[in-house]
């Protein structure tokens, strides 16, 4: 409670500074004051979110829209902002960030929180004195109401993330196409040209030197077999047939059999993932086993593929030398780019001397039933709020107000009419505010639960 009061004092000071800065920015045109004011309030709001998380365990997500990307130069090297061109990106970047702050609803929600939060803290003081834990939980829900993420901000963050991952996936696909083209040009195409030249020589020698022609035919047949083997290797690099026909488990087991390492494979999947997910995991495991054999000097490895609800987790462990580092070009960056298309994360633990453990987590990629029902406790809270909010708002708020306006002397059971005259209107307004807050809390609990279970993947 003491920390909350101290934070309230800090909020009062920040409020006293913020109001003049906003007035100067929007009434007198001193727009340079607006970004510092926003950053100052956002730091304070982020501090409040962190303290609420530490005290109550309630996670209050940041609601801010994604920051604008840096300006991109035009073909002539200039940077555009609206209809004006600039030689440097400084002014366009400042303009973009200013518009981003102004148009972000969370900016104004932070200011509203800064204005109302000290009053909320003061009103909760009696509850803190009697039930401090309950008061902290009430304050956490209040913080989540104004400072938490909304459906719009979550969707905006997901769209921005999808845009970045789409660009990375496009770059990875282009690099893969260049690799396939290079393999076909330098390998298969060169062998086919050599076979054609050999057959041309056979055509010239078949009448004059049959023995030499027969030897060249034998050489052409061997070259065609090698070309077919190389072509199959290229096809496996695009999409292995065993992966399409038999699924991820058997494809990884086939990798283990072909690997020079002694590999043990454990797979526990209730259903097959989608084809793109299987391909990403297959090539990631293939790359990790290759790294362990070529760079880690390992002799054994273990691959574990399991599910945690809708999440897919892959763990690859080897007994190599360790010291793996994505910055050294070990192929881990390519694996991360593959996983980003599915919001996947790569975790690496490779101390010098080994062993090396790589964990791949792909959230929400397995078939599952969406958990859209409210937990029992929240459902009871929402029902109680909806069933009791009418009492303070209407019988104890609106009806006494009507009695006061029309001079009705009947006091009945209306609490506001039994207090001294100067306090009657404040009590009426407080009752209406309590009822409205209860309705808002009931709606917020339901909407917050639904927004947390929005699908994380978008289909076309």
C-alpha positions in Angstrom: 0.0 0.0 0.0 2.8 2.4 0.8 4.4 1.8 -2.6 1.0 2.5 -4.3 0.7 5.8 -2.4 4.3 6.8 -3.3 3.5 6.0 -6.9 0.4 8.1 -6.6 2.5 11.0 -5.5 4.8 10.5 -8.5 1.7 10.4 -10.7 0.5 13.7 -9.3 3.8 15.3 -10.2 3.8 13.8 -13.7 0.2 15.0 -14.1 1.2 18.5 -13.1 3.9 18.5 -15.7 1.9 16.7 -18.4 -1.1 19.0 -18.5 1.0 22.1 -19.4 2.9 20.2 -22.0 -0.3 19.0 -23.7 -1.8 22.5 -23.6 1.4 24.0 -25.1 1.6 21.2 -27.8 -2.0 21.4 -29.0 -3.1 24.9 -28.2 0.1 26.9 -28.9 1.6 24.6 -31.5 4.7 23.6 -29.5 4.5 20.1 -31.0 8.0 19.2 -29.8 6.7 18.8 -26.3 4.2 16.1 -27.2 6.6 13.1 -27.8 8.5 13.7 -24.5 5.2 13.9 -22.6 4.0 10.6 -24.2 7.3 8.8 -23.4 7.2 10.1 -19.8 3.6 8.8 -19.2 4.3 5.5 -21.0 7.3 4.9 -18.7 5.2 5.5 -15.7 2.4 3.3 -17.0 4.9 0.5 -17.8 6.3 0.8 -14.3 2.7 0.4 -13.0 2.1 -2.7 -15.1 5.4 -4.3 -13.9 4.5 -3.6 -10.2 1.0 -5.0 -10.6 2.5 -8.2 -12.2 5.0 -8.6 -9.4 2.4 -8.0 -6.6 -0.6 -9.9 -7.9 0.6 -12.1 -10.8 -1.9 -10.4 -13.1 -0.3 -9.9 -16.5 -1.2 -6.5 -18.0 -0.1 -6.5 -21.6 1.2 -3.3 -23.2 -1.5 -2.0 -25.5 0.6 0.2 -27.8 0.4 -0.1 -31.5 3.6 -1.2 -33.3 6.1 1.6 -33.9 6.4 2.8 -37.5 9.3 1.3 -39.6 12.2 3.6 -40.5 11.8 5.7 -43.6 12.8 4.1 -46.9 14.7 6.3 -49.4 13.2 7.0 -52.8 15.1 6.0 -56.0 16.7 9.4 -56.0 18.0 9.0 -52.5 15.6 11.4 -50.9 13.1 10.6 -48.1 9.5 11.5 -48.4 7.1 12.7 -45.8 3.7 13.6 -47.2 4.4 15.8 -50.2 7.9 17.0 -49.0 11.2 15.4 -49.8 14.2 15.5 -47.3 17.8 14.7 -47.7 18.0 12.8 -44.4 15.5 10.5 -42.7 15.4 12.5 -39.5 12.4 14.7 -40.2 10.3 11.9 -41.9 11.0 9.6 -39.0 10.0 12.2 -36.4 6.8 12.9 -38.3 5.9 9.2 -38.5 6.5 8.8 -34.7 4.5 11.9 -33.9 1.5 10.6 -36.0 1.9 7.1 -34.4 1.7 8.6 -30.9 -1.3 10.8 -31.7 -3.3 8.1 -33.5 -2.6 5.4 -30.9 -5.7 5.1 -28.6 -3.4 3.8 -25.8 -1.8 7.3 -25.6 -5.0 8.9 -24.5 -5.9 5.9 -22.3 -2.6 6.4 -20.5 -3.5 10.1 -19.9 -6.9 9.1 -18.6 -5.3 6.6 -16.3 -2.9 9.3 -15.1 -5.8 11.5 -14.2 -8.1 9.0 -12.5 -5.6 6.5 -10.9 -4.8 8.7 -7.8 -8.5 9.0 -7.0 -8.9 5.2 -7.4 -6.0 4.6 -5.0 -7.6 6.9 -2.4 -11.0 5.3 -2.8 -9.4 1.8 -2.2 -7.7 2.8 1.0 -10.5 1.4 3.3 -10.4 -1.9 1.4 -6.6 -2.0 1.8 -6.9 -1.5 5.5 -9.3 -4.5 5.8 -8.4 -6.9 2.9 -5.1 -5.8 1.3 -4.9 -8.8 -1.0 -8.4 -8.3 -2.3 -7.7 -4.6 -2.7 -4.6 -5.3 -4.7 -6.6 -7.7 -7.0 -9.2 -5.0 -7.5 -6.5 -2.5 -8.3 -5.0 -5.0 -10.8 -8.3 -5.3 -12.6 -8.6 -1.5 -12.7 -5.1 -1.3 -14.2 -5.9 -3.9 -16.8 -9.1 -2.0 -17.7 -7.2 1.2 -18.7 -3.7 0.0 -19.3 -4.2 -3.4 -20.7 -4.1 -4.5 -24.4 -7.3 -4.3 -26.4 -8.5 -6.5 -29.2 -7.5 -3.8 -31.7 -4.0 -3.4 -30.3 -3.5 -7.2 -30.3 -4.6 -7.5 -33.9 -2.4 -4.6 -34.9 0.6 -6.3 -33.2 -0.2 -9.6 -34.9 -0.6 -7.9 -38.3 2.8 -6.1 -37.9 4.4 -9.4 -36.8 2.9 -11.3 -39.8 4.2 -8.6 -42.1 7.7 -9.0 -40.8 7.5 -12.8 -40.9 6.0 -12.7 -44.4 9.0 -10.6 -45.6 11.4 -13.1 -43.9 9.6 -16.0 -45.4 9.7 -14.4 -48.9 13.5 -13.8 -48.5 14.0 -17.4 -47.4 12.0 -18.8 -50.3 13.9 -16.7 -52.7 17.2 -17.9 -51.3 15.9 -21.5 -51.5 14.9 -21.0 -55.1 18.4 -19.7 -55.9 20.0 -22.7 -54.2 17.8 -25.1 -56.2 18.6 -23.3 -59.4 22.3 -23.4 -58.6 22.2 -27.1 -57.8 20.4 -27.8 -61.1 22.7 -25.6 -63.1 26.0 -26.8 -61.7 25.1 -30.4 -61.1 22.2 -32.0 -63.1 22.4 -29.7 -66.1 26.1 -30.2 -66.5 25.7 -34.0 -66.3 22.9 -34.0 -68.9 25.1 -31.9 -71.2 27.9 -34.4 -70.8 25.6 -37.3 -71.5 24.4 -35.6 -74.7 28.0 -35.0 -75.8 28.8 -38.7 -75.0 25.9 -39.9 -77.1 27.0 -37.7 -80.0 30.4 -39.3 -79.9 28.8 -42.8 -79.8 26.8 -41.9 -82.9 30.0 -41.1 -84.8 31.9 -44.2 -83.5 29.2 -46.8 -83.8 30.2 -47.7 -87.4 33.9 -47.2 -87.3 34.8 -48.3 -83.7 32.0 -50.4 -82.1 34.2 -51.2 -79.0 34.8 -47.5 -78.3 31.1 -46.8 -78.8 30.2 -49.5 -76.4 32.6 -48.1 -73.8 31.1 -44.6 -74.2 27.6 -46.1 -73.8 28.6 -47.7 -70.6 30.0 -44.4 -69.4 26.7 -42.6 -70.5 24.6 -45.2 -68.6 26.7 -44.6 -65.4 26.4 -40.9 -65.8 22.6 -41.1 -66.2 22.4 -43.1 -63.0 24.5 -40.5 -61.1 22.3 -37.7 -62.6 19.2 -39.5 -61.4 20.6 -39.9 -57.9 21.5 -36.2 -57.9 18.1 -35.2 -59.2 16.5 -37.2 -56.4 18.7 -35.4 -53.9 17.5 -32.1 -55.2 13.9 -33.2 -55.0 14.4 -34.4 -51.4 15.8 -30.9 -50.7 12.5 -29.4 -52.0 10.1 -31.7 -50.2 11.0 -35.2 -49.4 8.6 -37.8 -50.6 8.7 -39.7 -47.3 7.6 -36.6 -45.5 4.5 -36.2 -47.8 3.6 -39.9 -47.8 4.4 -41.0 -44.2 4.5 -37.9 -42.1 6.9 -36.1 -39.8 7.7 -39.0 -37.5 8.8 -41.5 -40.2 10.6 -38.7 -42.1 12.7 -37.8 -39.0 13.4 -41.5 -38.4 14.6 -41.8 -42.0 16.9 -38.8 -41.4 18.2 -40.6 -38.3 19.0 -43.8 -40.4 20.9 -41.7 -43.0 22.8 -39.7 -40.4 26.4 -40.6 -39.6 25.5 -40.2 -35.9 23.8 -42.7 -33.7 20.4 -41.0 -33.4 17.5 -41.9 -31.2 14.1 -40.5 -32.2 11.1 -40.1 -29.8 7.8 -38.8 -31.3 4.6 -38.2 -29.3 2.1 -36.4 -31.6 -1.7 -37.1 -31.4 -2.2 -35.9 -35.0 -0.1 -34.9 -38.0 0.7 -31.2 -38.2 0.0 -29.2 -41.4 2.3 -29.8 -44.3 4.2 -26.5 -44.0 4.8 -27.1 -40.3 6.1 -30.6 -41.0 8.4 -29.3 -43.7 9.8 -26.6 -41.4 10.5 -29.0 -38.6 11.9 -31.6 -40.9 14.5 -29.3 -42.4 15.3 -27.8 -39.0 16.1 -31.2 -37.6 18.1 -32.1 -40.7 20.1 -29.0 -40.4 20.8 -29.6 -36.6 21.9 -33.2 -37.2 24.2 -32.0 -40.0 25.7 -29.3 -37.7 26.2 -31.9 -35.0 28.1 -34.2 -37.4 30.1 -31.6 -39.3 30.9 -28.9 -36.7 30.2 -30.5 -33.3 32.2 -33.7 -33.8 29.3 -35.5 -32.1 28.8 -39.3 -32.1 25.3 -39.6 -30.7 22.2 -37.4 -30.9 18.6 -37.5 -29.6 15.5 -36.0 -31.2 12.3 -35.6 -29.2 9.1 -34.3 -30.8 6.2 -33.8 -28.5 3.0 -31.8 -28.1 1.8 -29.5 -25.3 -1.8 -28.8 -26.1 -1.7 -27.0 -29.5 2.0 -26.3 -29.2 4.7 -28.4 -30.9 8.1 -28.8 -29.2 11.2 -30.3 -30.8 14.3 -30.9 -28.8 17.6 -32.0 -30.5 20.5 -32.9 -28.2 24.0 -34.1 -29.2 27.2 -34.9 -27.3 29.4 -32.7 -29.5 32.0 -30.1 -28.6 29.4 -27.4 -27.9 30.1 -23.7 -28.4 27.4 -23.3 -31.1 26.8 -19.7 -32.0 24.2 -18.4 -34.5 26.6 -15.5 -35.4 29.2 -18.0 -36.8 27.0 -19.0 -39.7 26.1 -22.5 -38.3 22.7 -22.5 -40.1 20.8 -21.6 -36.9 19.7 -18.2 -38.4 18.2 -20.1 -41.3 16.2 -22.3 -38.9 15.0 -19.2 -37.0 13.8 -17.7 -40.3 11.8 -20.8 -41.1 10.3 -20.9 -37.6 9.3 -17.2 -37.6 6.6 -17.9 -40.2 4.8 -19.9 -37.5 5.7 -17.6 -34.6 8.3 -20.2 -33.6 11.2 -19.7 -31.2 14.6 -21.3 -31.1 16.3 -21.8 -27.8 20.0 -22.8 -27.8 22.1 -24.1 -24.9 25.6 -25.0 -26.1 28.3 -24.5 -23.5 32.0 -25.1 -24.5 32.6 -28.8 -24.2 29.0 -29.7 -24.8 26.4 -31.1 -24.8 24.4 -28.9 -27.2 20.6 -28.7 -26.8 18.4 -26.9 -29.3 14.7 -26.5 -28.5 12.2 -25.4 -31.1 8.8 -24.2 -29.9 6.0 -23.6 -32.4 2.8 -22.3 -30.6 -0.7 -23.2 -31.8 0.3 -25.2 -34.9 -1.4 -28.5 -33.9 -5.1 -29.2 -34.3 -7.0 -28.4 -31.2 -10.3 -27.2 -29.8 -10.3 -23.5 -28.9 -10.7 -22.9 -25.2 -13.3 -20.1 -25.4 -15.2 -20.8 -22.2 -14.7 -18.6 -19.2 -13.0 -20.3 -16.2 -15.5 -21.1 -13.4 -14.3 -18.3 -11.1 -14.5 -15.7 -13.8 -17.9 -16.9 -14.9 -19.3 -16.6 -11.4 -17.7 -13.1 -11.0 -19.3 -12.0 -14.3 -22.7 -13.4 -13.3 -22.6 -11.7 -9.9 -21.6 -8.4 -11.5 -24.4 -8.5 -14.0 -27.0 -9.5 -11.4 -26.1 -6.9 -8.8 -25.0 -3.9 -10.8 -28.6 -2.8 -11.2 -29.0 -2.1 -7.5 -26.5 0.8 -7.0 -27.1 2.2 -10.5 -30.9 2.3 -10.6 -32.6 2.0 -7.2 -29.8 3.7 -5.3 -28.8 6.1 -8.0 -31.3 7.0 -10.7 -34.5 6.8 -8.5 -33.2 9.0 -5.6 -32.0 11.5 -8.2 -35.5 11.7 -9.6 -36.9 12.0 -6.1 -34.5 14.9 -5.4 -35.3 16.7 -8.7 -39.1 16.5 -8.2 -39.0 17.1 -4.4 -40.5 13.8 -3.3 -40.2 13.5 0.5 -40.3 9.7 0.6 -36.9 8.4 1.7 -37.8 4.7 1.8 -34.7 2.5 1.6 -32.7 4.9 -0.6 -29.3 5.4 1.1 -28.6 8.7 -0.5 -31.7 10.3 1.0 -30.8 9.3 4.6 -27.5 11.2 4.6 -27.2 14.9 5.4 -28.3 17.2 2.6 -24.9 18.4 1.3 -23.8 14.7 0.8 -26.9 13.5 -1.0 -26.0 14.3 -4.5 -22.4 13.1 -4.1 -23.7 9.8 -2.8 -26.2 9.5 -5.7 -23.4 10.1 -8.3 -21.2 7.6 -6.4 -23.9 5.0 -6.6 -24.4 5.5 -10.3 -20.6 5.3 -10.8 -20.4 2.1 -8.8 -23.1 0.5 -10.8 -21.6 1.6 -14.1 -18.2 0.4 -13.0 -19.6 -3.0 -12.2 -21.2 -3.3 -15.7 -17.9 -2.2 -17.3 -16.0 -4.8 -15.2 -18.4 -7.6 -16.2 -18.0 -6.7 -19.9 -14.2 -6.3 -19.6 -13.7 -9.7 -18.0 -15.6 -11.4 -20.8 -14.0 -9.3 -23.6 -10.5 -9.7 -22.2 -10.9 -13.5 -22.0 -12.1 -13.6 -25.6 -9.3 -11.4 -26.9 -6.7 -13.6 -25.2 -8.0 -16.6 -27.2 -7.9 -14.9 -30.6 -6.4 -17.3 -33.2 -2.7 -16.5 -33.7 -2.6 -17.7 -37.3 -4.3 -16.1 -40.3 -5.3 -18.0 -43.4 -6.0 -16.8 -46.9 
